[in-house]
């Protein structure tokens, strides 16, 4: 896994329009076009488990998913939708690849499309195959034809905004809120979003059982409340590690495990390996030193 940082790659986190609050979590932009001498290892990207849905478009180049043993699969469609992931994923781009990626809250995507999130979990499929509405298929083609990250974001937001407004009004009505969408505006971070989703599930149940609220959470998010708690805790621990890195402080793993709600350091190690594929110390080093972990670096 020799993939040192490359000086000519571009990786950016882009902030969505405030009008899409509660729907779009963030945009990611990856551009390898200026990295003429980039190696195969440096063209590989690691993503961790996530409770969010992912939409992505290759504006140039192609992408293939790699199996756990590193064996490459077939080339993926240019426009993709992926459901929540319970474990890590690894992809490799061709030289010169450029991709625009969107992290979408699953309940928002489900409300706009009616797609069964359980069927999407841990899968990456063609967007036009999953959402068969002709308008969405035309949108998919327009995104693939975008010139750059700015054009892609404009195209994405102009299409999604009216659909999100309509879905947000329905979601707010279900939760007993007004049409201004205040009942659907979730806080940043997995923990705040998870708590917001749980509150919405309780409000929508009008006093029904906890089990029914948990079923609604799974319908809206594609995952159980327990799974959401695990990834929420992992995100908090990862942010703690990044804060230590930025302030040049040593990471004491036993203390970090305690501060973030793990039973002990061994528990932290098991959960980190399950969600990322690496031990906490391996992951810390790779995020700092490996080109392949660019998504971790820009996310926080």
ROSE-777801 format. One line per field, with one value per residue (C-alpha): residue in one letter; x, y, z; residue number from 1. Coordinates in steps of 0.02 Angstrom, whole numbers. Each point is the difference from the previous one (the first is absolute). Example, Ala and Ser with C-alpha at 12.3 -4.5 7.8 and 13.67 -1.06 7.14 Angstrom:
<pts>
r <- [A | S]
c1 <- [615 | 69]
c2 <- [-225 | 172]
c3 <- [390 | -33]
k <- [1 | 2]
</pts>
This chain:
<pts>
r <- [X | X | X | X | X | X | X | X | X | X | X | X | X | X | X | X | X | X | X | X | X | X | X | X | X | X | X | X | X | X | X | X | X | X | X | X | X | X | X | X | X | X | X | X | X | X | X | X | X | X | X | X | X | X | X | X | X | X | X | X | X | X | X | X | X | X | X | X | X | X | X | X | X | X | X | X | X | X | X | X | X | X | X | X | X | X | X | X | X | X | X | X | X | X | X | X | X | X | X | X | X | X | X | X | X | X | X | X | X | X | X | X | X | X | X | X | X | X | X | X | X | X | X | X | X | X | X | X | X | X | X | X | X | X | X | X | X | X | X | X | X | X | X | X | X | X | X | X | X | X | X | X | X | X | X | X | X | X | X | X | X | X | X | X | X | X | X | X | X | X | X | X | X | X | X | X | X | X | X | X | X | X | X | X | X | X | X | X | X | X | X | X | X | X | X | X | X | X | X | X | X | X | X | X | X | X | X | X | X | X | X | X | X | X | X | X | X | X | X | X | X | X | X | X | X | X | X | X | X | X | X | X | X | X | X | X | X | X | X | X | X | X | X | X | X | X | X | X | X | X | X | X | X | X | X | X | X | X | X | X | X | X | X | X | X | X | X | X | X | X | X | X | X | X | X | X | X | X | X | X | X | X | X | X | X | X | X | X | X | X | X | X | X | X | X | X | X | X | X | X]
c1 <- [0 | 138 | -99 | 92 | -84 | 4 | 24 | -109 | -162 | -152 | -121 | -129 | -150 | -132 | -142 | -177 | -127 | -89 | -163 | 52 | 26 | -67 | 26 | 179 | 138 | 149 | 79 | 168 | 105 | 146 | 110 | 152 | 18 | 160 | 85 | 86 | 116 | -127 | 19 | -134 | 4 | -23 | -151 | -84 | -123 | -56 | -170 | -60 | -170 | -131 | -185 | -20 | -48 | 127 | -28 | 148 | 38 | 161 | 25 | 154 | 84 | -74 | -11 | 0 | -35 | 134 | -42 | 62 | 152 | 38 | -65 | -78 | -180 | -81 | -12 | -140 | -132 | 41 | -150 | -16 | -109 | 55 | -94 | 66 | 158 | 31 | 185 | 141 | 7 | 147 | -3 | 129 | -9 | 84 | 135 | -74 | -162 | -115 | -149 | -137 | -72 | -148 | -36 | -190 | -101 | -89 | -170 | 4 | 46 | -136 | -129 | 43 | 8 | -94 | 148 | 15 | 160 | 14 | 24 | 137 | 101 | 182 | -33 | 55 | -117 | -35 | -107 | -110 | -28 | -56 | -106 | -96 | -91 | 44 | 39 | 128 | 76 | 19 | 78 | 123 | 55 | 16 | 111 | 114 | 18 | 48 | 159 | 74 | -43 | -87 | -109 | -39 | -55 | -110 | -81 | -27 | -78 | -113 | -75 | -9 | -60 | -184 | -11 | 75 | -120 | -149 | 71 | 48 | -178 | -67 | 130 | -36 | -187 | 32 | 103 | -129 | 106 | -38 | 34 | 155 | 95 | 57 | -48 | 120 | 155 | 124 | 158 | 173 | 89 | -64 | -45 | -113 | -80 | -32 | -85 | -103 | -56 | -51 | -101 | -88 | -42 | -77 | -98 | -67 | -61 | -117 | 37 | 23 | 130 | 188 | 11 | -108 | 110 | 153 | -85 | -30 | 183 | 53 | -123 | 65 | 186 | 23 | 84 | -46 | 16 | 140 | 99 | -22 | 65 | 156 | 48 | -44 | 120 | 135 | -17 | 20 | 157 | 72 | -28 | 90 | 150 | 4 | -3 | 150 | 89 | -32 | 66 | 149 | -57 | 32 | -154 | -27 | -115 | -66 | -51 | -77 | -101 | -67 | -42 | -101 | -105 | 95 | 15 | 190 | 140 | -30 | -181 | 57 | 121 | -133 | -127 | 127 | 60 | -178 | -48 | 163 | 100 | 145 | 52 | -12 | 188 | 11 | -144 | 77 | 163 | -82 | -114 | 154 | 118 | -96 | -76 | -133 | -78 | -37 | -186 | 37 | 110 | -127 | -150 | 50]
c2 <- [0 | 121 | 156 | 156 | 169 | 67 | 188 | 15 | -83 | 102 | -51 | 122 | 2 | 119 | 74 | -18 | 140 | 40 | -36 | -184 | -9 | -165 | -82 | 18 | -28 | 49 | -7 | -79 | 42 | -108 | 50 | -99 | 88 | 94 | -150 | -70 | -117 | -67 | -183 | -133 | 1 | 189 | -16 | -112 | 74 | -71 | 46 | -52 | -63 | 137 | 22 | 119 | -36 | 44 | 65 | 19 | 44 | -29 | 153 | -79 | -168 | -158 | -79 | -181 | -73 | -109 | -159 | -20 | -94 | 141 | -91 | 129 | -19 | 64 | 183 | 90 | 108 | 185 | 47 | -97 | -10 | -94 | -37 | 5 | -105 | -116 | -19 | 79 | 12 | 22 | 71 | 36 | 133 | 4 | 135 | 172 | -43 | 137 | -38 | 99 | -88 | 44 | -62 | -1 | -32 | -166 | 56 | 146 | -110 | -124 | 139 | 71 | -166 | -132 | -118 | -144 | 43 | -176 | -65 | 130 | -37 | -43 | 13 | 118 | 3 | 106 | 148 | -19 | -183 | 39 | 155 | -32 | 168 | 80 | 167 | -82 | -93 | 163 | 77 | -144 | 32 | 187 | -33 | -113 | 139 | 133 | 97 | 13 | 1 | 169 | -51 | -166 | 85 | 124 | -139 | -107 | 137 | 70 | -174 | -56 | 159 | -2 | -186 | 23 | 142 | -111 | -148 | 112 | 64 | -179 | -52 | 152 | -36 | -180 | 62 | 131 | 146 | 142 | 9 | 106 | -161 | 34 | -177 | -71 | 110 | -121 | 56 | -31 | -158 | -178 | 12 | 152 | -69 | -169 | 83 | 110 | -153 | -90 | 151 | 10 | -186 | 22 | 155 | -90 | -145 | 105 | -97 | -173 | -126 | 19 | -151 | 88 | 155 | -109 | -77 | 175 | 45 | -155 | 41 | 179 | -36 | -178 | -49 | -42 | 128 | -107 | 8 | 189 | 14 | -100 | 109 | 158 | -49 | -42 | 170 | 87 | -103 | 40 | 186 | -13 | -80 | 138 | 133 | -82 | -6 | 182 | 53 | -121 | -91 | -185 | -110 | -106 | -133 | -63 | 178 | 34 | -162 | 50 | 179 | -62 | -132 | -161 | -134 | -2 | 18 | -174 | 47 | 156 | -105 | -127 | 131 | 104 | -151 | -52 | 173 | 48 | -161 | 59 | 15 | 176 | 29 | -67 | 112 | 153 | -27 | -34 | 152 | 109 | -82 | -91 | 79 | -136 | 70 | 173 | -19 | -16 | 154 | 117 | -66 | 76]
c3 <- [0 | -50 | -47 | 63 | -16 | -179 | -25 | -156 | 52 | 52 | 139 | 65 | 115 | -69 | 102 | -69 | -13 | 162 | -91 | -2 | 189 | 64 | -169 | -62 | 128 | -108 | -173 | -38 | -152 | -58 | -147 | -61 | -168 | 47 | 82 | -154 | 94 | 125 | 48 | 6 | 191 | 2 | -114 | 131 | 124 | 167 | 71 | 174 | 52 | -5 | 42 | -149 | -180 | -132 | -176 | -117 | -179 | -97 | -109 | -79 | 20 | 72 | 172 | 57 | 171 | 79 | 96 | 180 | -68 | -123 | -154 | -119 | -56 | -159 | -47 | 91 | -86 | -14 | 108 | 163 | 154 | 155 | 160 | 177 | 24 | 148 | -42 | -100 | -191 | -116 | -177 | -135 | -134 | -169 | -26 | -22 | 87 | 63 | 111 | 86 | 153 | 110 | 176 | 21 | 157 | -31 | 63 | -122 | -148 | 48 | 16 | -172 | -94 | 99 | -19 | 125 | 94 | 71 | -178 | -29 | 156 | -39 | -187 | -140 | -149 | -153 | 52 | -155 | 43 | 178 | -36 | -161 | -7 | -170 | 83 | 113 | -146 | -98 | 156 | 8 | -180 | 33 | 151 | -101 | -130 | 130 | -41 | 174 | 185 | -8 | -147 | 85 | 161 | -94 | -102 | 154 | 106 | -135 | -25 | 181 | 86 | -57 | 36 | 172 | 41 | -39 | 97 | 147 | 16 | 6 | 129 | 109 | -6 | 56 | 148 | 48 | -60 | -118 | -185 | 33 | 26 | 178 | 47 | -130 | 25 | 79 | 91 | -72 | 52 | 8 | 185 | -18 | -158 | 84 | 149 | -116 | -99 | 161 | 57 | -168 | 9 | 173 | -56 | -153 | 107 | 108 | 158 | -75 | 59 | 0 | -116 | -129 | 12 | -31 | -153 | -69 | 29 | -98 | -140 | -14 | 23 | -64 | 164 | 178 | 140 | 73 | -162 | -6 | 178 | -42 | -148 | 97 | 139 | -126 | -83 | 168 | 36 | -172 | 26 | 168 | -86 | -132 | 135 | 84 | -168 | -36 | 170 | -10 | 157 | 28 | -10 | 156 | -68 | 167 | 50 | -171 | 12 | 171 | -54 | -149 | 85 | -38 | 133 | -17 | -128 | -70 | -34 | -93 | -104 | -48 | -52 | -96 | -96 | -42 | -65 | -87 | -25 | 108 | 181 | 76 | -10 | -179 | -51 | 84 | -94 | -168 | 9 | 29 | -125 | -137 | -157 | 2 | 158 | -70 | 39 | 187 | -3 | -81 | 95 | 167]
k <- [1 | 2 | 3 | 4 | 5 | 6 | 7 | 8 | 9 | 10 | 11 | 12 | 13 | 14 | 15 | 16 | 17 | 18 | 19 | 20 | 21 | 22 | 23 | 24 | 25 | 26 | 27 | 28 | 29 | 30 | 31 | 32 | 33 | 34 | 35 | 36 | 37 | 38 | 39 | 40 | 41 | 42 | 43 | 44 | 45 | 46 | 47 | 48 | 49 | 50 | 51 | 52 | 53 | 54 | 55 | 56 | 57 | 58 | 59 | 60 | 61 | 62 | 63 | 64 | 65 | 66 | 67 | 68 | 69 | 70 | 71 | 72 | 73 | 74 | 75 | 76 | 77 | 78 | 79 | 80 | 81 | 82 | 83 | 84 | 85 | 86 | 87 | 88 | 89 | 90 | 91 | 92 | 93 | 94 | 95 | 96 | 97 | 98 | 99 | 100 | 101 | 102 | 103 | 104 | 105 | 106 | 107 | 108 | 109 | 110 | 111 | 112 | 113 | 114 | 115 | 116 | 117 | 118 | 119 | 120 | 121 | 122 | 123 | 124 | 125 | 126 | 127 | 128 | 129 | 130 | 131 | 132 | 133 | 134 | 135 | 136 | 137 | 138 | 139 | 140 | 141 | 142 | 143 | 144 | 145 | 146 | 147 | 148 | 149 | 150 | 151 | 152 | 153 | 154 | 155 | 156 | 157 | 158 | 159 | 160 | 161 | 162 | 163 | 164 | 165 | 166 | 167 | 168 | 169 | 170 | 171 | 172 | 173 | 174 | 175 | 176 | 177 | 178 | 179 | 180 | 181 | 182 | 183 | 184 | 185 | 186 | 187 | 188 | 189 | 190 | 191 | 192 | 193 | 194 | 195 | 196 | 197 | 198 | 199 | 200 | 201 | 202 | 203 | 204 | 205 | 206 | 207 | 208 | 209 | 210 | 211 | 212 | 213 | 214 | 215 | 216 | 217 | 218 | 219 | 220 | 221 | 222 | 223 | 224 | 225 | 226 | 227 | 228 | 229 | 230 | 231 | 232 | 233 | 234 | 235 | 236 | 237 | 238 | 239 | 240 | 241 | 242 | 243 | 244 | 245 | 246 | 247 | 248 | 249 | 250 | 251 | 252 | 253 | 254 | 255 | 256 | 257 | 258 | 259 | 260 | 261 | 262 | 263 | 264 | 265 | 266 | 267 | 268 | 269 | 270 | 271 | 272 | 273 | 274 | 275 | 276 | 277 | 278 | 279 | 280 | 281 | 282 | 283 | 284 | 285 | 286 | 287 | 288 | 289 | 290 | 291 | 292 | 293 | 294 | 295 | 296 | 297 | 298 | 299 | 300]
</pts>
